[in-house]
Every structure is written in structure tokens, then in C-alpha cells.
């Protein structure tokens, strides 16, 4: 059989996305081809813990060298895989202003990741929180104070890597000031260089100083830092001159996903990949066609567009870190760890306005989904956990459009819809705001109180002024739906 292994296939990290109807089985041919190509790792997205573990074991068995197995673990391993512990988003942890909380979150995340064969956490987010001004970060960043965010980023990285899992500071050099979602369109940060150095870059500088294994480059332009107008993932001034030479970063530089609209110049992902490698990226994340990108790399070498010594250095860096994260027996999460995850989720759920009135035992539950009908972006969490957990704690939720005669206590309005990649906007649709206002008015007409559960960052409460009682639940993940349900019991 012809050897299809590419000398620089190790620079590619394809994505394996679990499908509810087919699991990972539908990816068998793509996995075979990727292994033949000699890719450096995989990004695993979704799936039950047992299936994820079986997949990573099979990948390790079939490959010649250790792989980097990555996952987006910003809110705990449970935010990526079913059956593991979900955690509040980083903004909620940051709001507690407790470094020990950050350390415990990172420790639990890393231990559960290793338990299913994941050795590379694409976390933490080192961007600053820009609130409603940014359309895609939502609750993913620790906070708005650069110095404090830098401290928590360091705590998260140090703890995660002490458990044998690579961390990844993202999205370099900081995308908080971006006003367009790079998942959907070209985006830029127009701030002056002085402001970026003093604030946005501070958490990344701290991450580099603490020895972070990897940094993810953003598909966003920073004209104050690179006058050529290239996005950071394809900017030599940012990746080589700033990150490598000025900040002395020696770890892996990985591009954000190649499929994002902000990553695609004329020529598509192969051109984007060549430009990213030439700028200083070591790894290309989530190429849709790994073979085409690998062939483009070889063509670029022959044409003199890529320096072979730089690519060989990237291959060596990947091999070093993959060996560093080689699967080995690690400390399993304890029952105390898992119970703590529930406790911290319960702690961050809090009233933003008014109080939490008495609900139940029969609960009129009005679900308002701001993302219904939106074009697909990142997969939204299931909305089912809230009602299921309410039942498990002794409540009887009825999915209704308004107050019913046999409902008891407060009408509960579950408002889903948060800023996230691929959504393209920070706030709610006008129709969503009208739907909430009508549900609140209907409850008042029926002489019932109401409470709105905001499954998103706290500043979204300003968009529903009619609601007197508002509970901040930070995000729509199953972990936060469960916490909201327990809060009402």
C-alpha cells in the first residue's frame, strides 16, 4: 500500500464532531485518512464520556507517535462531553473573586479530561470581558480588570498543567474590543497599541511568563500592532516578532479553527493555512480537508513560500508537547471534586433584580428561546435539563405559554440565548423581548408573581426592564440549568 504520510501532516489537527445519530462511526473514513496522513492530533467535540474514551484509546493504539487530543473545556469537561462535570463559565468564576475557586475548576477539568484521553485543553480564555460591546464572548472571559484576569489565567494554567494537561491561552492578542464575530465575517480591533499593551495583552504576557504550553491566535485584525492589516493568525509581526521574539514564547502557536469566515482569504483554507504557518503558527486547527492543506504545504515549500527549517521546528515542538502530555495514569476526580462542581454552580446563581419568589410545587414554566430560528453557529446546549432537574428536586414543571389555573407560586420564565460564536449579535431579538414582556404582564394579570431566569451574562437583564425579579444563571449549559432548578427547590 502506498504510504500517504506527509512529512508535515503533524501540523494539522482535524476536528472529530460527535453526531447524535451516528456517534463517531460516520467519521471512520476521515479518521483512517488522517492517521495515514500523520496528523499531529485531533479536536474532539461532543459525545458521551465512554464513547469519547473509546475513541481516544483507539486513536492512541493506531498511531505511531503520541497525539495531541484537544477539546474546548472552558466551562469544565462536562461542557464538551456528556457524563462529566460541567462548571460555571469563567465570568461566573471570576465574579466570585476567589483564586482557590479557579484552581479547583482547572484541577477538576484537567483530571476529567485525562480520564477520557484528552491531553490538551483549549482553555482558558485570556480575553477581557467587554460586556454587550462584544457579540461573541458572552460569559467566556474571567472579567474586565486586566490585572485580575491575568492572575486568574495564571492560576488556571498552572493548575491544569500540573495535572498533565496542556493549557491554551486564547485568543491572542485579545479580542474583547472586536465588534464583529470572526466566525461569521472579517473582524478588527481598532484600539491603539498603548491600550492593547497595557490591558488586552496583559493576561497573555502573564500566561507566557508562567509557561503556558500553547497560545491560540485570533482570526481578527489589529492594525495598531500590524500595519499590514493581516489577521493575527496570519500576522508575522504579531506571532513571530511580538509573541516569539518580544514575549519569548517557546510553546505551541495554534491557529483558531480554519473554517471560520474570518480565517478565509481568497483561496480558502489552504491559503489561510499556508499564510498562518508562514506567520509563525505551529498547528492548524480544524481543517475541513486535511489532505488538501497538506498538499498545499508541500507545494508552498517547493515554491519557496514556506521555510522548511521553520516547519521542522514546529514539528519538533508538537512532538515535545505531545510526549509531555502522553497518556499516563493520573489522579481521578474524587466525589468531593464532583460535589464541589455542583456547589459552585449553585453559588453563582443569584438575583439581579428583586428576589426569587416561591415557586411550585406545580410550576408554570414558560420557555423563551432567543436562538430559535437562528442560523446554525456553535451547537446550543439542550434546553431539557432545567425541567428534568426541577422534577428531580420535587417540582412539577408544566411547559406553558402563560399562567394556568392549577399553577402555584411564581410563573417561571426561562430565557435562553446568550452571546456565543456564530450567533453574530450580543443582545436579544425584538421578538424575544416582547415575548418576555408579555409573559410578565400575563402573570401580573393573573395576580401571580414572575421570575425570569437569564441563561446568559448579567448585563442581558437590562434588555428586559419589565421583569421585576431576575435570576442570573450565566449560561445555558446543562450545569447552569441544573443549578437554577436546585435554586428554586
ROLUM-13183 format. One line per 3 residues: number of its first residue (from 1); for each residue y, z, x of C-alpha. Coordinates in pm, whole numbers. Example, Ala and Ser with C-alpha at 12.3 -4.5 7.8 and 13.67 -1.06 7.14 Angstrom:
<rs>
1> -450/780/1230; -106/714/1367
</rs>
This chain:
<rs>
1> 0/0/0; 347/-88/124; 547/213/245
4> 859/222/30; 1005/525/209; 1370/478/303
7> 1498/634/628; 1792/771/430; 1626/836/94
10> 1661/1207/179; 2034/1178/98; 1955/1122/-272
13> 1897/1394/-534; 1786/1231/-863; 1804/1418/-1193
16> 1498/1516/-1399; 1611/1597/-1754; 1355/1760/-1985
19> 1313/1590/-2322; 1221/1798/-2631; 976/1533/-2750
22> 817/1433/-2421; 881/1717/-2176; 889/1585/-1820
25> 597/1344/-1876; 820/1047/-1954; 964/1075/-1601
28> 628/1022/-1427; 706/672/-1301; 1055/768/-1187
31> 917/1073/-1004; 649/859/-835; 909/608/-715
34> 1146/882/-597; 874/1053/-394; 775/718/-241
37> 1139/666/-154; 1152/1002/24; 1434/1162/-175
40> 1572/1492/-49; 1536/1681/-373; 1575/1680/-749
43> 1820/1822/-1002; 1611/1975/-1280; 1783/2008/-1618
46> 1629/2192/-1911; 1278/2284/-2014; 1063/2593/-2077
49> 1006/2810/-1772; 631/2735/-1750; 686/2358/-1758
52> 965/2384/-1500; 746/2591/-1273; 457/2346/-1309
55> 691/2058/-1227; 834/2218/-913; 486/2313/-791
58> 368/1955/-840; 671/1817/-656; 612/2053/-364
61> 245/1955/-350; 321/1583/-339; 597/1570/-79
64> 576/1571/299; 878/1793/362; 1041/2080/173
67> 1262/1965/-114; 1589/2095/-246; 1526/2174/-612
70> 1863/2218/-780; 1974/2344/-1120; 2307/2422/-1287
73> 2289/2802/-1302; 2648/2901/-1372; 2551/3141/-1654
76> 2213/3261/-1536; 1879/3082/-1513; 1849/3108/-1891
79> 2146/2874/-1930; 1931/2600/-1772; 1575/2687/-1873
82> 1412/2840/-2180; 1243/3175/-2135; 1468/3304/-1858
85> 1767/3537/-1874; 2096/3396/-1995; 2417/3563/-1881
88> 2777/3557/-1998; 2983/3278/-1842; 3172/3353/-1523
91> 3502/3402/-1708; 3346/3684/-1911; 3203/3848/-1598
94> 3540/3816/-1427; 3711/3983/-1723; 3508/4298/-1653
97> 3674/4316/-1307; 3366/4472/-1152; 3217/4333/-831
100> 2883/4502/-899; 2851/4300/-1222; 2899/3979/-1024
103> 2640/4086/-767; 2380/4178/-1031; 2437/3849/-1213
106> 2385/3649/-894; 2079/3854/-797; 1908/3805/-1133
109> 1995/3435/-1133; 1850/3380/-786; 1533/3579/-848
112> 1454/3396/-1170; 1536/3063/-1006; 1292/3125/-719
115> 1028/3235/-969; 1023/2882/-1118; 1059/2699/-786
118> 1434/2634/-787; 1593/2696/-446; 1942/2552/-494
121> 2186/2696/-749; 2472/2460/-830; 2698/2761/-870
124> 2934/2938/-858; 3235/2756/-996; 3513/2830/-746
127> 3788/2666/-951; 4063/2873/-1105; 4091/2923/-1481
130> 4373/2711/-1626; 4311/2802/-1989; 4393/2543/-2253
133> 4559/2316/-1997; 4221/2205/-1862; 3993/2010/-2100
136> 3652/2077/-1943; 3630/2409/-1754; 3635/2640/-2055
139> 3479/2976/-1963; 3313/2848/-1644; 3565/2988/-1391
142> 3595/3356/-1288; 3967/3383/-1362; 4319/3269/-1281
145> 4403/3504/-990; 4316/3317/-671; 4257/3621/-451
148> 4036/3796/-703; 3841/3477/-778; 3786/3435/-404
151> 3642/3787/-383; 3401/3730/-671; 3295/3390/-538
154> 3206/3556/-207; 3010/3832/-385; 2815/3577/-589
157> 2735/3356/-288; 2635/3640/-55; 2404/3793/-316
160> 2247/3465/-424; 2176/3355/-68; 2040/3696/28
163> 1762/3620/-224; 1676/3291/-50; 1853/3051/-287
166> 2125/2814/-168; 2460/2855/-345; 2711/2576/-408
169> 3089/2630/-437; 3231/2372/-678; 3439/2159/-747
172> 3618/2114/-413; 3913/2132/-361; 3969/2284/-709
175> 4002/2103/-1043; 4180/2363/-1255; 4501/2158/-1268
178> 4324/1837/-1380; 4438/1725/-1725; 4169/1463/-1784
181> 3793/1510/-1782; 3640/1322/-1485; 3316/1296/-1681
184> 3498/1052/-1910; 3783/894/-1712; 3976/892/-1387
187> 4147/1224/-1330; 4401/1364/-1086; 4566/1689/-982
190> 4938/1631/-928; 5024/1971/-776; 5200/1986/-436
193> 4998/2061/-125; 5157/2403/-78; 5041/2525/-419
196> 4691/2391/-365; 4662/2559/-23; 4797/2892/-149
199> 4593/2910/-470; 4333/2648/-561; 4181/2618/-213
202> 4164/2992/-150; 3823/3053/-315; 3674/2756/-127
205> 3813/2881/203; 3655/3219/129; 3324/3053/37
208> 3318/2862/366; 3401/3176/563; 3113/3364/400
211> 2864/3091/492; 2804/2910/165; 2516/2663/200
214> 2682/2380/7; 3008/2259/-141; 3033/2011/-428
217> 3312/1754/-406; 3500/1669/-725; 3549/1321/-872
220> 3922/1394/-900; 4219/1257/-706; 4453/1488/-511
223> 4742/1268/-394; 4920/1561/-226; 4617/1609/0
226> 4512/1245/35; 4784/982/1; 4524/704/-27
229> 4451/814/-384; 4074/839/-334; 3886/1093/-543
232> 3779/1398/-343; 3413/1292/-336; 3515/970/-160
235> 3806/1105/47; 3764/1125/423; 4090/1323/462
238> 3951/1587/224; 3584/1601/322; 3590/1529/694
241> 3939/1624/810; 4005/1919/577; 3664/2061/488
244> 3476/1993/812; 3746/1994/1080; 4010/2236/946
247> 3793/2477/749; 3495/2445/991; 3238/2400/713
250> 2890/2333/854; 2679/2329/538; 2592/2053/294
253> 2858/1849/116; 2724/1710/-211; 2898/1471/-447
256> 2931/1560/-813; 2700/1352/-1035; 2733/982/-959
259> 2709/887/-1327; 3044/1040/-1418; 3314/791/-1516
262> 3549/939/-1256; 3292/856/-988; 3257/486/-1065
265> 3476/237/-881; 3426/-135/-920; 3069/-192/-805
268> 2921/109/-983; 2725/399/-843; 2601/219/-531
271> 2958/153/-421; 3055/510/-512; 2762/642/-310
274> 2847/436/-2; 3209/548/-16; 3105/913/-63
277> 2876/903/239; 3142/731/449; 3392/1001/349
280> 3163/1285/456; 2920/1365/174; 2569/1454/287
283> 2396/1423/-50; 2445/1208/-360; 2373/1391/-683
286> 2202/1236/-985; 2194/864/-902; 2063/670/-1203
289> 1890/413/-980; 1788/580/-652; 1622/266/-515
292> 1935/56/-566; 2151/319/-395; 1903/348/-105
295> 1907/-30/-57; 2287/-28/-68; 2290/238/207
298> 2072/21/432; 2290/-284/363; 2603/-81/443
301> 2454/29/775; 2382/-331/870; 2736/-431/769
304> 2890/-151/977; 3031/29/672; 2827/343/744
307> 2774/511/1081; 2407/575/1139; 2470/883/1355
310> 2665/1049/1071; 2383/974/825; 2126/1115/1066
313> 2335/1431/1090; 2330/1455/709; 1953/1409/705
316> 1920/1689/961; 2148/1922/761; 1944/1860/447
319> 1620/1929/634; 1760/2254/776; 1867/2389/439
322> 1553/2271/259; 1348/2456/519; 1574/2761/484
325> 1505/2758/109; 1134/2680/148; 931/2833/-137
328> 805/3176/-41; 716/3497/-224; 1037/3660/-343
331> 1129/3964/-544; 1056/3913/-911; 1323/4023/-1158
334> 1249/4370/-1292; 1256/4486/-1652; 1575/4671/-1564
337> 1730/4341/-1449; 1641/4169/-1776; 1766/4457/-1991
340> 2087/4465/-1790; 2146/4097/-1873; 2137/4185/-2243
343> 2360/4485/-2190; 2630/4294/-2003; 2628/4020/-2267
346> 2677/4285/-2537; 2959/4441/-2335; 3171/4127/-2306
349> 3167/4051/-2680; 3488/4212/-2804; 3755/4190/-3078
352> 4052/3965/-3001; 4232/4042/-3325; 4172/4306/-3587
355> 3836/4479/-3599; 3473/4396/-3661; 3426/4483/-4029
358> 3096/4598/-4173; 2852/4315/-4239; 2522/4293/-4423
361> 2257/4361/-4495; 2283/4027/-4680; 2528/3822/-4475
364> 2719/3517/-4589; 2718/3310/-4270; 2950/3009/-4255
367> 2883/2787/-3952; 3172/2568/-3839; 3071/2328/-3560
370> 3365/2164/-3387; 3133/1935/-3191; 2954/1782/-3491
373> 3002/1407/-3472; 3139/1409/-3117; 3003/1151/-2873
376> 2729/1300/-2654; 2850/1477/-2343; 2665/1760/-2179
379> 2398/1880/-2425; 2540/2150/-2652; 2337/2471/-2690
382> 2131/2514/-3004; 2314/2687/-3290; 1998/2856/-3418
385> 1986/3167/-3200; 2259/3351/-3395; 2076/3356/-3728
388> 1737/3421/-3568; 1865/3726/-3379; 2054/3852/-3684
391> 1721/3857/-3868; 1552/4035/-3578; 1807/4319/-3594
394> 1766/4374/-3969; 2032/4146/-4116; 1967/3874/-4373
397> 2196/3579/-4293; 2240/3310/-4559; 2385/2979/-4439
400> 2654/2907/-4698; 2984/2723/-4735; 3169/3030/-4866
403> 3127/3378/-5017; 2835/3429/-5257; 2785/3689/-5527
406> 2496/3862/-5353; 2656/3871/-5007; 2758/4210/-4872
409> 3041/4319/-4648; 3237/4076/-4440; 3191/3699/-4453
412> 3089/3588/-4102; 3237/3259/-3980; 3057/3133/-3667
415> 3294/2894/-3491; 3120/2677/-3231; 3297/2436/-3000
418> 3426/2508/-2651; 3577/2301/-2372; 3294/2155/-2166
421> 3222/1848/-1954; 3205/1528/-2155; 3388/1662/-2459
424> 3728/1539/-2346; 3952/1799/-2514; 4026/2169/-2490
427> 4106/2267/-2850; 3956/2221/-3194; 3968/1921/-3424
430> 4222/1948/-3707; 3931/1940/-3950; 3774/2239/-3776
433> 4092/2443/-3808; 4121/2352/-4177; 3757/2448/-4236
436> 3808/2792/-4082; 4131/2847/-4276; 3956/2755/-4600
439> 3663/2992/-4530; 3904/3278/-4458; 4100/3202/-4777
442> 3781/3183/-4984; 3675/3525/-4855; 4014/3670/-4939
445> 3999/3515/-5288; 3660/3681/-5340; 3814/4012/-5225
448> 3593/4011/-4916; 3698/4057/-4556; 3601/3797/-4297
451> 3538/3785/-3925; 3542/3474/-3705; 3303/3464/-3411
454> 3469/3243/-3149; 3196/3099/-2930; 3439/2991/-2661
457> 3711/3131/-2432; 3953/3385/-2585; 4258/3157/-2586
460> 4094/2949/-2861; 4180/3226/-3108; 4541/3103/-3106
463> 4422/2790/-3290; 4301/2987/-3593; 4601/3209/-3681
466> 4481/3261/-4039; 4187/3471/-3919; 4276/3841/-3914
469> 3953/3954/-3749; 3834/3754/-3449; 3547/3839/-3215
472> 3541/3675/-2869; 3191/3556/-2777; 3297/3346/-2473
475> 3049/3058/-2507; 2790/2911/-2739; 2485/2977/-2522
478> 2184/3145/-2678; 2256/3459/-2474; 2600/3494/-2628
481> 2477/3414/-2979; 2218/3689/-2937; 2486/3931/-2815
484> 2711/3852/-3112; 2426/3917/-3353; 2346/4251/-3193
487> 2716/4343/-3206; 2710/4304/-3585; 2393/4509/-3641
</rs>
